[in-house]
Amino acid sequence: MDCWLTRRWRRARKKRRSKIFVNVLIVLCLAMCAAVTLNALCEYRRLDMPMDSGALGVILGVWGGELLLIAARQVLGSDIGRAKENPCEYDENLDGEAVG
């Protein structure tokens, strides 16, 4: 039979795994944005053309979206404050009963 400590450990490990996945996803998105931006800047420099406002708007929009993704991760990803308010809400066993 599993004790409440084992269940809590499994739940924490599962939460950690999802946080690692989200962090890796954010890093990959930032790397992709950096690659696209660098490619666009190199192409405009290679062609010796000034960057038009449409291309600049798209690049800034992509970076703004990435910043929004990071901000949403910070806001929605932290449940530390909620866990301190009501600890019984997060300590439930497999039957759904609160563990005191």
Secondary structure, DSSP 8 states (H G I E B T S, - for coil): ---HHHHHHHHHHHHHHHHHHHHHHHHHHHHHHHHHHHHHHHHHHHTT----HHHHHHHHHHHHHHHHHHHHHHHHS--HHHHHH-HHHH-B-TTS-B--
